[in-house]
Amino acid sequence: MTRLMHTALTAIALTATLAACGQQSQQAADKAKASASKAADSAATATKDAATAASAAAKDATNAAADAAKSAADATKDAAAKATDAMKSATTTTTEAAKDAATSAADASKDAAAKASDAAKTATDAAKEAAKK
């Protein structure tokens, strides 16, 4: 009977041990499940935050590119306006220089014609004097 009692007590102890292990296993499984759920939530939040940050960065990059394009267009417009002004100024200066040159040439032609007329008159008078002698 001692042996039977001993076997029964061993069986009870083993059953109690297995029951305790089962409870600990269940508790560990519950804790693992809760940790996995928290990790999944954290990963989802991190993914959402990363997507939001990427969207904001893309929006900022698009705005910066648009600003750069606008600045380039404005600079091109300003350069074209300055080139047009320079062309107008050069045209005006060239026209004035051509007028001045034409006036100077006309004055020089008048002076040369007057001198030629005086020389012709002098030569005619000299020829008349020579013919009289």
A tleap script that builds the chain and sets N, CA, C and O, in Angstrom:
source leaprc.protein.ff14SB
mol = sequence {
  NMET THR ARG LEU MET HIE THR ALA LEU THR
  ALA ILE ALA LEU THR ALA THR LEU ALA ALA
  CYS GLY GLN GLN SER GLN GLN ALA ALA ASP
  LYS ALA LYS ALA SER ALA SER LYS ALA ALA
  ASP SER ALA ALA THR ALA THR LYS ASP ALA
  ALA THR ALA ALA SER ALA ALA ALA LYS ASP
  ALA THR ASN ALA ALA ALA ASP ALA ALA LYS
  SER ALA ALA ASP ALA THR LYS ASP ALA ALA
  ALA LYS ALA THR ASP ALA MET LYS SER ALA
  THR THR THR THR THR GLU ALA ALA LYS ASP
  ALA ALA THR SER ALA ALA ASP ALA SER LYS
  ASP ALA ALA ALA LYS ALA SER ASP ALA ALA
  LYS THR ALA THR ASP ALA ALA LYS GLU ALA
  ALA LYS CLYS
}
set mol.1.N position { 0.801 -1.165 0.000 }
set mol.1.CA position { 0.000 0.000 0.000 }
set mol.1.C position { 0.862 1.255 0.000 }
set mol.1.O position { 0.474 2.264 -0.588 }
set mol.2.N position { 1.942 1.215 0.602 }
set mol.2.CA position { 2.837 2.354 0.602 }
set mol.2.C position { 3.271 2.645 -0.825 }
set mol.2.O position { 3.373 3.782 -1.286 }
set mol.3.N position { 3.506 1.564 -1.456 }
set mol.3.CA position { 3.919 1.766 -2.841 }
set mol.3.C position { 2.788 2.380 -3.644 }
set mol.3.O position { 3.029 3.268 -4.462 }
set mol.4.N position { 1.629 1.956 -3.442 }
set mol.4.CA position { 0.478 2.485 -4.140 }
set mol.4.C position { 0.246 3.930 -3.724 }
set mol.4.O position { -0.092 4.763 -4.565 }
set mol.5.N position { 0.412 4.228 -2.508 }
set mol.5.CA position { 0.248 5.576 -2.000 }
set mol.5.C position { 1.323 6.472 -2.585 }
set mol.5.O position { 1.087 7.613 -2.982 }
set mol.6.N position { 2.493 5.906 -2.616 }
set mol.6.CA position { 3.614 6.660 -3.165 }
set mol.6.C position { 3.374 6.958 -4.647 }
set mol.6.O position { 3.655 8.060 -5.117 }
set mol.7.N position { 2.867 5.999 -5.358 }
set mol.7.CA position { 2.575 6.175 -6.772 }
set mol.7.C position { 1.451 7.195 -6.945 }
set mol.7.O position { 1.499 8.027 -7.851 }
set mol.8.N position { 0.449 7.132 -6.083 }
set mol.8.CA position { -0.672 8.060 -6.163 }
set mol.8.C position { -0.204 9.473 -5.858 }
set mol.8.O position { -0.580 10.420 -6.548 }
set mol.9.N position { 0.627 9.617 -4.810 }
set mol.9.CA position { 1.148 10.933 -4.453 }
set mol.9.C position { 2.034 11.474 -5.570 }
set mol.9.O position { 2.004 12.669 -5.864 }
set mol.10.N position { 2.803 10.620 -6.179 }
set mol.10.CA position { 3.668 11.039 -7.284 }
set mol.10.C position { 2.802 11.487 -8.460 }
set mol.10.O position { 3.103 12.476 -9.128 }
set mol.11.N position { 1.747 10.757 -8.695 }
set mol.11.CA position { 0.850 11.109 -9.788 }
set mol.11.C position { 0.175 12.457 -9.512 }
set mol.11.O position { 0.020 13.275 -10.418 }
set mol.12.N position { -0.219 12.679 -8.265 }
set mol.12.CA position { -0.842 13.951 -7.895 }
set mol.12.C position { 0.169 15.086 -8.050 }
set mol.12.O position { -0.155 16.149 -8.581 }
set mol.13.N position { 1.403 14.849 -7.579 }
set mol.13.CA position { 2.435 15.884 -7.687 }
set mol.13.C position { 2.730 16.184 -9.155 }
set mol.13.O position { 2.883 17.340 -9.548 }
set mol.14.N position { 2.807 15.142 -9.939 }
set mol.14.CA position { 3.079 15.324 -11.371 }
set mol.14.C position { 1.931 16.072 -12.033 }
set mol.14.O position { 2.169 16.942 -12.871 }
set mol.15.N position { 0.725 15.760 -11.685 }
set mol.15.CA position { -0.435 16.436 -12.235 }
set mol.15.C position { -0.427 17.913 -11.839 }
set mol.15.O position { -0.704 18.787 -12.660 }
set mol.16.N position { -0.107 18.178 -10.566 }
set mol.16.CA position { -0.055 19.567 -10.095 }
set mol.16.C position { 1.054 20.333 -10.812 }
set mol.16.O position { 0.879 21.494 -11.180 }
set mol.17.N position { 2.194 19.673 -11.007 }
set mol.17.CA position { 3.320 20.311 -11.699 }
set mol.17.C position { 2.944 20.619 -13.149 }
set mol.17.O position { 3.201 21.711 -13.654 }
set mol.18.N position { 2.334 19.640 -13.800 }
set mol.18.CA position { 1.927 19.853 -15.192 }
set mol.18.C position { 0.868 20.953 -15.286 }
set mol.18.O position { 0.868 21.736 -16.235 }
set mol.19.N position { -0.021 21.011 -14.317 }
set mol.19.CA position { -1.058 22.050 -14.321 }
set mol.19.C position { -0.411 23.421 -14.141 }
set mol.19.O position { -0.781 24.391 -14.803 }
set mol.20.N position { 0.554 23.483 -13.241 }
set mol.20.CA position { 1.246 24.761 -13.018 }
set mol.20.C position { 2.018 25.166 -14.260 }
set mol.20.O position { 2.015 26.335 -14.645 }
set mol.21.N position { 2.672 24.214 -14.880 }
set mol.21.CA position { 3.412 24.516 -16.112 }
set mol.21.C position { 2.454 24.957 -17.208 }
set mol.21.O position { 2.768 25.855 -17.988 }
set mol.22.N position { 1.305 24.338 -17.267 }
set mol.22.CA position { 0.311 24.706 -18.263 }
set mol.22.C position { -0.155 26.136 -18.061 }
set mol.22.O position { -0.335 26.885 -19.022 }
set mol.23.N position { -0.352 26.513 -16.783 }
set mol.23.CA position { -0.757 27.883 -16.497 }
set mol.23.C position { 0.354 28.857 -16.861 }
set mol.23.O position { 0.094 29.913 -17.439 }
set mol.24.N position { 1.579 28.509 -16.527 }
set mol.24.CA position { 2.713 29.376 -16.863 }
set mol.24.C position { 2.875 29.480 -18.383 }
set mol.24.O position { 3.169 30.547 -18.923 }
set mol.25.N position { 2.677 28.355 -19.047 }
set mol.25.CA position { 2.766 28.366 -20.509 }
set mol.25.C position { 1.680 29.255 -21.091 }
set mol.25.O position { 1.922 30.006 -22.036 }
set mol.26.N position { 0.485 29.169 -20.526 }
set mol.26.CA position { -0.624 29.989 -21.010 }
set mol.26.C position { -0.334 31.465 -20.757 }
set mol.26.O position { -0.580 32.316 -21.613 }
set mol.27.N position { 0.202 31.759 -19.545 }
set mol.27.CA position { 0.537 33.146 -19.228 }
set mol.27.C position { 1.630 33.662 -20.169 }
set mol.27.O position { 1.555 34.793 -20.649 }
set mol.28.N position { 2.638 32.835 -20.429 }
set mol.28.CA position { 3.717 33.231 -21.339 }
set mol.28.C position { 3.173 33.444 -22.751 }
set mol.28.O position { 3.566 34.379 -23.448 }
set mol.29.N position { 2.272 32.571 -23.154 }
set mol.29.CA position { 1.671 32.708 -24.489 }
set mol.29.C position { 0.844 33.987 -24.562 }
set mol.29.O position { 0.878 34.687 -25.574 }
set mol.30.N position { 0.097 34.300 -23.495 }
set mol.30.CA position { -0.695 35.528 -23.479 }
set mol.30.C position { 0.210 36.762 -23.542 }
set mol.30.O position { -0.069 37.726 -24.255 }
set mol.31.N position { 1.316 36.699 -22.763 }
set mol.31.CA position { 2.261 37.826 -22.786 }
set mol.31.C position { 2.898 37.975 -24.169 }
set mol.31.O position { 3.063 39.089 -24.666 }
set mol.32.N position { 3.253 36.847 -24.785 }
set mol.32.CA position { 3.838 36.894 -26.131 }
set mol.32.C position { 2.834 37.461 -27.130 }
set mol.32.O position { 3.184 38.246 -28.011 }
set mol.33.N position { 1.567 37.040 -26.971 }
set mol.33.CA position { 0.523 37.540 -27.869 }
set mol.33.C position { 0.356 39.056 -27.703 }
set mol.33.O position { 0.235 39.781 -28.691 }
set mol.34.N position { 0.352 39.530 -26.453 }
set mol.34.CA position { 0.214 40.972 -26.191 }
set mol.34.C position { 1.417 41.728 -26.749 }
set mol.34.O position { 1.264 42.795 -27.343 }
set mol.35.N position { 2.612 41.176 -26.556 }
set mol.35.CA position { 3.820 41.816 -27.091 }
set mol.35.C position { 3.785 41.863 -28.603 }
set mol.35.O position { 4.155 42.874 -29.200 }
set mol.36.N position { 3.343 40.784 -29.233 }
set mol.36.CA position { 3.254 40.756 -30.690 }
set mol.36.C position { 2.240 41.778 -31.186 }
set mol.36.O position { 2.461 42.436 -32.203 }
set mol.37.N position { 1.122 41.912 -30.462 }
set mol.37.CA position { 0.105 42.895 -30.842 }
set mol.37.C position { 0.654 44.310 -30.727 }
set mol.37.O position { 0.430 45.140 -31.608 }
set mol.38.N position { 1.385 44.589 -29.625 }
set mol.38.CA position { 1.994 45.910 -29.453 }
set mol.38.C position { 3.025 46.185 -30.549 }
set mol.38.O position { 3.101 47.298 -31.070 }
set mol.39.N position { 3.819 45.166 -30.896 }
set mol.39.CA position { 4.826 45.328 -31.946 }
set mol.39.C position { 4.161 45.608 -33.294 }
set mol.39.O position { 4.639 46.438 -34.067 }
set mol.40.N position { 3.066 44.916 -33.568 }
set mol.40.CA position { 2.352 45.139 -34.830 }
set mol.40.C position { 1.775 46.555 -34.864 }
set mol.40.O position { 1.837 47.236 -35.887 }
set mol.41.N position { 1.211 46.992 -33.727 }
set mol.41.CA position { 0.679 48.362 -33.661 }
set mol.41.C position { 1.793 49.387 -33.860 }
set mol.41.O position { 1.623 50.369 -34.583 }
set mol.42.N position { 2.921 49.155 -33.219 }
set mol.42.CA position { 4.066 50.070 -33.368 }
set mol.42.C position { 4.551 50.096 -34.813 }
set mol.42.O position { 4.862 51.163 -35.342 }
set mol.43.N position { 4.618 48.935 -35.453 }
set mol.43.CA position { 5.057 48.870 -36.846 }
set mol.43.C position { 4.071 49.604 -37.755 }
set mol.43.O position { 4.477 50.301 -38.684 }
set mol.44.N position { 2.771 49.443 -37.481 }
set mol.44.CA position { 1.767 50.139 -38.294 }
set mol.44.C position { 1.884 51.647 -38.112 }
set mol.44.O position { 1.790 52.408 -39.075 }
set mol.45.N position { 2.088 52.071 -36.867 }
set mol.45.CA position { 2.244 53.505 -36.597 }
set mol.45.C position { 3.503 54.038 -37.273 }
set mol.45.O position { 3.483 55.112 -37.874 }
set mol.46.N position { 4.595 53.287 -37.173 }
set mol.46.CA position { 5.850 53.709 -37.802 }
set mol.46.C position { 5.693 53.796 -39.313 }
set mol.46.O position { 6.198 54.729 -39.938 }
set mol.47.N position { 5.000 52.833 -39.900 }
set mol.47.CA position { 4.777 52.848 -41.347 }
set mol.47.C position { 3.934 54.057 -41.746 }
set mol.47.O position { 4.219 54.725 -42.740 }
set mol.48.N position { 2.890 54.330 -40.956 }
set mol.48.CA position { 2.043 55.482 -41.243 }
set mol.48.C position { 2.832 56.781 -41.118 }
set mol.48.O position { 2.705 57.671 -41.959 }
set mol.49.N position { 3.643 56.891 -40.071 }
set mol.49.CA position { 4.467 58.093 -39.878 }
set mol.49.C position { 5.482 58.254 -41.005 }
set mol.49.O position { 5.719 59.366 -41.477 }
set mol.50.N position { 6.078 57.150 -41.432 }
set mol.50.CA position { 7.041 57.209 -42.534 }
set mol.50.C position { 6.355 57.648 -43.829 }
set mol.50.O position { 6.914 58.434 -44.594 }
set mol.51.N position { 5.156 57.143 -44.071 }
set mol.51.CA position { 4.417 57.537 -45.276 }
set mol.51.C position { 4.058 59.017 -45.227 }
set mol.51.O position { 4.136 59.713 -46.239 }
set mol.52.N position { 3.665 59.495 -44.052 }
set mol.52.CA position { 3.338 60.920 -43.899 }
set mol.52.C position { 4.570 61.778 -44.137 }
set mol.52.O position { 4.505 62.795 -44.826 }
set mol.53.N position { 5.698 61.359 -43.560 }
set mol.53.CA position { 6.941 62.112 -43.746 }
set mol.53.C position { 7.380 62.099 -45.207 }
set mol.53.O position { 7.833 63.118 -45.729 }
set mol.54.N position { 7.248 60.953 -45.868 }
set mol.54.CA position { 7.627 60.872 -47.283 }
set mol.54.C position { 6.724 61.756 -48.136 }
set mol.54.O position { 7.189 62.403 -49.074 }
set mol.55.N position { 5.448 61.782 -47.811 }
set mol.55.CA position { 4.514 62.634 -48.544 }
set mol.55.C position { 4.861 64.107 -48.354 }
set mol.55.O position { 4.851 64.884 -49.309 }
set mol.56.N position { 5.166 64.480 -47.124 }
set mol.56.CA position { 5.536 65.874 -46.851 }
set mol.56.C position { 6.836 66.240 -47.566 }
set mol.56.O position { 6.968 67.336 -48.112 }
set mol.57.N position { 7.788 65.316 -47.557 }
set mol.57.CA position { 9.055 65.581 -48.243 }
set mol.57.C position { 8.840 65.724 -49.745 }
set mol.57.O position { 9.443 66.593 -50.376 }
set mol.58.N position { 7.994 64.886 -50.320 }
set mol.58.CA position { 7.717 64.982 -51.753 }
set mol.58.C position { 7.014 66.300 -52.077 }
set mol.58.O position { 7.295 66.928 -53.097 }
set mol.59.N position { 6.099 66.710 -51.201 }
set mol.59.CA position { 5.400 67.980 -51.410 }
set mol.59.C position { 6.391 69.138 -51.332 }
set mol.59.O position { 6.348 70.049 -52.158 }
set mol.60.N position { 7.283 69.106 -50.341 }
set mol.60.CA position { 8.294 70.155 -50.204 }
set mol.60.C position { 9.210 70.191 -51.421 }
set mol.60.O position { 9.547 71.265 -51.918 }
set mol.61.N position { 9.613 69.017 -51.899 }
set mol.61.CA position { 10.486 68.962 -53.073 }
set mol.61.C position { 9.771 69.508 -54.306 }
set mol.61.O position { 10.376 70.216 -55.111 }
set mol.62.N position { 8.498 69.186 -54.456 }
set mol.62.CA position { 7.728 69.694 -55.590 }
set mol.62.C position { 7.612 71.210 -55.523 }
set mol.62.O position { 7.771 71.902 -56.529 }
set mol.63.N position { 7.331 71.724 -54.313 }
set mol.63.CA position { 7.230 73.176 -54.153 }
set mol.63.C position { 8.560 73.855 -54.439 }
set mol.63.O position { 8.599 74.912 -55.069 }
set mol.64.N position { 9.654 73.249 -53.977 }
set mol.64.CA position { 10.978 73.831 -54.222 }
set mol.64.C position { 11.295 73.829 -55.712 }
set mol.64.O position { 11.863 74.791 -56.229 }
set mol.65.N position { 10.928 72.752 -56.405 }
set mol.65.CA position { 11.165 72.694 -57.852 }
set mol.65.C position { 10.330 73.740 -58.582 }
set mol.65.O position { 10.806 74.366 -59.529 }
set mol.66.N position { 9.103 73.928 -58.153 }
set mol.66.CA position { 8.244 74.942 -58.782 }
set mol.66.C position { 8.809 76.339 -58.542 }
set mol.66.O position { 8.815 77.178 -59.443 }
set mol.67.N position { 9.287 76.582 -57.311 }
set mol.67.CA position { 9.889 77.884 -57.009 }
set mol.67.C position { 11.134 78.118 -57.844 }
set mol.67.O position { 11.355 79.222 -58.342 }
set mol.68.N position { 11.947 77.081 -57.997 }
set mol.68.CA position { 13.167 77.214 -58.801 }
set mol.68.C position { 12.826 77.491 -60.264 }
set mol.68.O position { 13.478 78.311 -60.909 }
set mol.69.N position { 11.809 76.813 -60.785 }
set mol.69.CA position { 11.399 77.038 -62.173 }
set mol.69.C position { 10.879 78.466 -62.354 }
set mol.69.O position { 11.159 79.112 -63.363 }
set mol.70.N position { 10.119 78.951 -61.368 }
set mol.70.CA position { 9.595 80.314 -61.438 }
set mol.70.C position { 10.741 81.318 -61.396 }
set mol.70.O position { 10.749 82.294 -62.146 }
set mol.71.N position { 11.701 81.075 -60.524 }
set mol.71.CA position { 12.857 81.977 -60.425 }
set mol.71.C position { 13.651 81.984 -61.732 }
set mol.71.O position { 14.101 83.035 -62.189 }
set mol.72.N position { 13.816 80.813 -62.321 }
set mol.72.CA position { 14.541 80.731 -63.594 }
set mol.72.C position { 13.781 81.477 -64.691 }
set mol.72.O position { 14.386 82.177 -65.502 }
set mol.73.N position { 12.465 81.327 -64.715 }
set mol.73.CA position { 11.659 82.033 -65.720 }
set mol.73.C position { 11.748 83.548 -65.519 }
set mol.73.O position { 11.853 84.308 -66.482 }
set mol.74.N position { 11.706 83.973 -64.251 }
set mol.74.CA position { 11.828 85.407 -63.974 }
set mol.74.C position { 13.191 85.937 -64.395 }
set mol.74.O position { 13.297 87.027 -64.956 }
set mol.75.N position { 14.235 85.156 -64.119 }
set mol.75.CA position { 15.584 85.583 -64.499 }
set mol.75.C position { 15.716 85.660 -66.021 }
set mol.75.O position { 16.350 86.576 -66.545 }
set mol.76.N position { 15.125 84.710 -66.721 }
set mol.76.CA position { 15.158 84.724 -68.184 }
set mol.76.C position { 14.406 85.938 -68.719 }
set mol.76.O position { 14.858 86.598 -69.655 }
set mol.77.N position { 13.259 86.221 -68.118 }
set mol.77.CA position { 12.462 87.379 -68.537 }
set mol.77.C position { 13.252 88.670 -68.317 }
set mol.77.O position { 13.277 89.543 -69.184 }
set mol.78.N position { 13.899 88.786 -67.148 }
set mol.78.CA position { 14.703 89.980 -66.854 }
set mol.78.C position { 15.867 90.115 -67.831 }
set mol.78.O position { 16.162 91.210 -68.310 }
set mol.79.N position { 16.522 89.001 -68.120 }
set mol.79.CA position { 17.651 89.037 -69.055 }
set mol.79.C position { 17.183 89.458 -70.449 }
set mol.79.O position { 17.859 90.232 -71.128 }
set mol.80.N position { 16.036 88.951 -70.869 }
set mol.80.CA position { 15.505 89.321 -72.185 }
set mol.80.C position { 15.158 90.812 -72.234 }
set mol.80.O position { 15.412 91.484 -73.234 }
set mol.81.N position { 14.577 91.316 -71.150 }
set mol.81.CA position { 14.238 92.746 -71.098 }
set mol.81.C position { 15.504 93.600 -71.150 }
set mol.81.O position { 15.546 94.616 -71.843 }
set mol.82.N position { 16.528 93.183 -70.418 }
set mol.82.CA position { 17.792 93.933 -70.425 }
set mol.82.C position { 18.455 93.868 -71.800 }
set mol.82.O position { 19.031 94.855 -72.258 }
set mol.83.N position { 18.377 92.716 -72.457 }
set mol.83.CA position { 18.947 92.597 -73.803 }
set mol.83.C position { 18.196 93.496 -74.782 }
set mol.83.O position { 18.807 94.125 -75.646 }
set mol.84.N position { 16.886 93.554 -74.647 }
set mol.84.CA position { 16.080 94.433 -75.511 }
set mol.84.C position { 16.446 95.888 -75.279 }
set mol.84.O position { 16.601 96.655 -76.230 }
set mol.85.N position { 16.585 96.272 -74.007 }
set mol.85.CA position { 16.980 97.649 -73.694 }
set mol.85.C position { 18.361 97.964 -74.264 }
set mol.85.O position { 18.582 99.054 -74.792 }
set mol.86.N position { 19.278 97.027 -74.159 }
set mol.86.CA position { 20.626 97.230 -74.691 }
set mol.86.C position { 20.590 97.382 -76.214 }
set mol.86.O position { 21.305 98.210 -76.778 }
set mol.87.N position { 19.755 96.580 -76.871 }
set mol.87.CA position { 19.624 96.687 -78.326 }
set mol.87.C position { 19.045 98.050 -78.719 }
set mol.87.O position { 19.503 98.664 -79.683 }
set mol.88.N position { 18.040 98.522 -77.975 }
set mol.88.CA position { 17.460 99.836 -78.266 }
set mol.88.C position { 18.514 100.922 -78.097 }
set mol.88.O position { 18.642 101.818 -78.932 }
set mol.89.N position { 19.259 100.830 -77.015 }
set mol.89.CA position { 20.300 101.825 -76.746 }
set mol.89.C position { 21.368 101.802 -77.838 }
set mol.89.O position { 21.813 102.851 -78.306 }
set mol.90.N position { 21.773 100.600 -78.239 }
set mol.90.CA position { 22.790 100.475 -79.288 }
set mol.90.C position { 22.264 101.024 -80.608 }
set mol.90.O position { 22.998 101.686 -81.342 }
set mol.91.N position { 21.003 100.753 -80.914 }
set mol.91.CA position { 20.406 101.255 -82.153 }
set mol.91.C position { 20.368 102.784 -82.138 }
set mol.91.O position { 20.703 103.436 -83.127 }
set mol.92.N position { 19.954 103.343 -81.000 }
set mol.92.CA position { 19.895 104.807 -80.879 }
set mol.92.C position { 21.289 105.406 -81.043 }
set mol.92.O position { 21.467 106.385 -81.769 }
set mol.93.N position { 22.257 104.830 -80.381 }
set mol.93.CA position { 23.635 105.339 -80.461 }
set mol.93.C position { 24.168 105.234 -81.886 }
set mol.93.O position { 24.815 106.158 -82.378 }
set mol.94.N position { 23.899 104.118 -82.544 }
set mol.94.CA position { 24.365 103.930 -83.925 }
set mol.94.C position { 23.694 104.927 -84.855 }
set mol.94.O position { 24.351 105.500 -85.725 }
set mol.95.N position { 22.394 105.143 -84.684 }
set mol.95.CA position { 21.669 106.099 -85.524 }
set mol.95.C position { 22.224 107.503 -85.336 }
set mol.95.O position { 22.433 108.225 -86.311 }
set mol.96.N position { 22.465 107.896 -84.080 }
set mol.96.CA position { 23.015 109.223 -83.812 }
set mol.96.C position { 24.417 109.367 -84.404 }
set mol.96.O position { 24.758 110.417 -84.948 }
set mol.97.N position { 25.216 108.325 -84.300 }
set mol.97.CA position { 26.565 108.368 -84.861 }
set mol.97.C position { 26.507 108.484 -86.391 }
set mol.97.O position { 27.301 109.210 -86.989 }
set mol.98.N position { 25.582 107.777 -87.012 }
set mol.98.CA position { 25.437 107.848 -88.474 }
set mol.98.C position { 24.984 109.245 -88.900 }
set mol.98.O position { 25.458 109.780 -89.902 }
set mol.99.N position { 24.048 109.841 -88.117 }
set mol.99.CA position { 23.602 111.203 -88.426 }
set mol.99.C position { 24.771 112.176 -88.337 }
set mol.99.O position { 24.979 113.004 -89.224 }
set mol.100.N position { 25.532 112.060 -87.245 }
set mol.100.CA position { 26.687 112.955 -87.061 }
set mol.100.C position { 27.693 112.787 -88.193 }
set mol.100.O position { 28.230 113.770 -88.702 }
set mol.101.N position { 27.943 111.556 -88.583 }
set mol.101.CA position { 28.895 111.307 -89.672 }
set mol.101.C position { 28.382 111.884 -90.984 }
set mol.101.O position { 29.151 112.470 -91.747 }
set mol.102.N position { 27.083 111.724 -91.254 }
set mol.102.CA position { 26.503 112.261 -92.490 }
set mol.102.C position { 26.574 113.786 -92.496 }
set mol.102.O position { 26.887 114.392 -93.520 }
set mol.103.N position { 26.285 114.396 -91.363 }
set mol.103.CA position { 26.363 115.863 -91.260 }
set mol.103.C position { 27.793 116.333 -91.486 }
set mol.103.O position { 28.025 117.294 -92.219 }
set mol.104.N position { 28.740 115.664 -90.864 }
set mol.104.CA position { 30.153 116.031 -91.040 }
set mol.104.C position { 30.583 115.865 -92.493 }
set mol.104.O position { 31.308 116.702 -93.031 }
set mol.105.N position { 30.140 114.793 -93.121 }
set mol.105.CA position { 30.491 114.564 -94.526 }
set mol.105.C position { 29.873 115.635 -95.418 }
set mol.105.O position { 30.517 116.113 -96.352 }
set mol.106.N position { 28.628 116.016 -95.134 }
set mol.106.CA position { 27.964 117.063 -95.924 }
set mol.106.C position { 28.686 118.389 -95.753 }
set mol.106.O position { 28.897 119.119 -96.722 }
set mol.107.N position { 29.070 118.703 -94.499 }
set mol.107.CA position { 29.808 119.942 -94.255 }
set mol.107.C position { 31.153 119.931 -94.972 }
set mol.107.O position { 31.567 120.937 -95.549 }
set mol.108.N position { 31.818 118.808 -94.931 }
set mol.108.CA position { 33.117 118.701 -95.604 }
set mol.108.C position { 32.943 118.843 -97.109 }
set mol.108.O position { 33.774 119.463 -97.773 }
set mol.109.N position { 31.862 118.268 -97.660 }
set mol.109.CA position { 31.591 118.391 -99.100 }
set mol.109.C position { 31.318 119.843 -99.475 }
set mol.109.O position { 31.793 120.323 -100.504 }
set mol.110.N position { 30.549 120.543 -98.637 }
set mol.110.CA position { 30.272 121.964 -98.896 }
set mol.110.C position { 31.567 122.764 -98.882 }
set mol.110.O position { 31.809 123.591 -99.761 }
set mol.111.N position { 32.409 122.504 -97.860 }
set mol.111.CA position { 33.688 123.228 -97.773 }
set mol.111.C position { 34.554 122.921 -98.988 }
set mol.111.O position { 35.174 123.821 -99.554 }
set mol.112.N position { 34.596 121.655 -99.389 }
set mol.112.CA position { 35.415 121.292 -100.549 }
set mol.112.C position { 34.862 121.942 -101.812 }
set mol.112.O position { 35.636 122.403 -102.650 }
set mol.113.N position { 33.528 121.990 -101.967 }
set mol.113.CA position { 32.923 122.613 -103.144 }
set mol.113.C position { 33.221 124.107 -103.161 }
set mol.113.O position { 33.518 124.670 -104.215 }
set mol.114.N position { 33.144 124.754 -101.994 }
set mol.114.CA position { 33.439 126.193 -101.923 }
set mol.114.C position { 34.893 126.453 -102.281 }
set mol.114.O position { 35.199 127.391 -103.017 }
set mol.115.N position { 35.797 125.616 -101.755 }
set mol.115.CA position { 37.223 125.786 -102.069 }
set mol.115.C position { 37.476 125.531 -103.553 }
set mol.115.O position { 38.271 126.227 -104.185 }
set mol.116.N position { 36.788 124.520 -104.103 }
set mol.116.CA position { 36.960 124.229 -105.528 }
set mol.116.C position { 36.426 125.388 -106.368 }
set mol.116.O position { 37.020 125.746 -107.385 }
set mol.117.N position { 35.305 125.973 -105.942 }
set mol.117.CA position { 34.739 127.117 -106.657 }
set mol.117.C position { 35.679 128.302 -106.598 }
set mol.117.O position { 35.894 128.987 -107.598 }
set mol.118.N position { 36.248 128.547 -105.401 }
set mol.118.CA position { 37.215 129.647 -105.259 }
set mol.118.C position { 38.441 129.396 -106.134 }
set mol.118.O position { 38.956 130.311 -106.777 }
set mol.119.N position { 38.897 128.159 -106.148 }
set mol.119.CA position { 40.075 127.828 -106.952 }
set mol.119.C position { 39.766 128.007 -108.433 }
set mol.119.O position { 40.606 128.495 -109.189 }
set mol.120.N position { 38.546 127.610 -108.857 }
set mol.120.CA position { 38.168 127.763 -110.258 }
set mol.120.C position { 38.075 129.238 -110.631 }
set mol.120.O position { 38.491 129.641 -111.718 }
set mol.121.N position { 37.529 130.031 -109.728 }
set mol.121.CA position { 37.419 131.460 -109.975 }
set mol.121.C position { 38.801 132.081 -110.087 }
set mol.121.O position { 39.061 132.903 -110.966 }
set mol.122.N position { 39.682 131.676 -109.182 }
set mol.122.CA position { 41.045 132.189 -109.217 }
set mol.122.C position { 41.726 131.774 -110.515 }
set mol.122.O position { 42.443 132.572 -111.118 }
set mol.123.N position { 41.514 130.546 -110.946 }
set mol.123.CA position { 42.135 130.080 -112.181 }
set mol.123.C position { 41.551 130.812 -113.388 }
set mol.123.O position { 42.269 131.130 -114.336 }
set mol.124.N position { 40.267 131.072 -113.347 }
set mol.124.CA position { 39.630 131.816 -114.451 }
set mol.124.C position { 40.175 133.228 -114.518 }
set mol.124.O position { 40.485 133.741 -115.593 }
set mol.125.N position { 40.287 133.851 -113.352 }
set mol.125.CA position { 40.826 135.225 -113.321 }
set mol.125.C position { 42.270 135.231 -113.814 }
set mol.125.O position { 42.679 136.125 -114.556 }
set mol.126.N position { 43.026 134.241 -113.399 }
set mol.126.CA position { 44.418 134.168 -113.837 }
set mol.126.C position { 44.485 133.940 -115.325 }
set mol.126.O position { 45.366 134.490 -115.985 }
set mol.127.N position { 43.585 133.146 -115.880 }
set mol.127.CA position { 43.589 132.877 -117.310 }
set mol.127.C position { 43.208 134.155 -118.081 }
set mol.127.O position { 43.779 134.430 -119.136 }
set mol.128.N position { 42.279 134.907 -117.576 }
set mol.128.CA position { 41.869 136.161 -118.192 }
set mol.128.C position { 43.049 137.148 -118.193 }
set mol.128.O position { 43.305 137.823 -119.190 }
set mol.129.N position { 43.738 137.216 -117.097 }
set mol.129.CA position { 44.905 138.125 -116.992 }
set mol.129.C position { 45.969 137.691 -117.969 }
set mol.129.O position { 46.608 138.512 -118.627 }
set mol.130.N position { 46.147 136.410 -118.052 }
set mol.130.CA position { 47.177 135.910 -118.957 }
set mol.130.C position { 46.777 136.153 -120.395 }
set mol.130.O position { 47.635 136.411 -121.240 }
set mol.131.N position { 45.514 136.077 -120.684 }
set mol.131.CA position { 45.050 136.307 -122.048 }
set mol.131.C position { 45.188 137.784 -122.433 }
set mol.131.O position { 45.411 138.081 -123.607 }
set mol.132.N position { 45.066 138.684 -121.518 }
set mol.132.CA position { 45.195 140.114 -121.774 }
set mol.132.C position { 46.648 140.441 -122.082 }
set mol.132.O position { 46.855 141.379 -122.853 }
set mol.133.N position { 47.588 139.834 -121.612 }
set mol.133.CA position { 48.982 140.150 -121.761 }
set mol.133.C position { 49.484 139.553 -122.964 }
set mol.133.O position { 50.664 139.703 -123.281 }
savepdb mol mol.pdb
quit
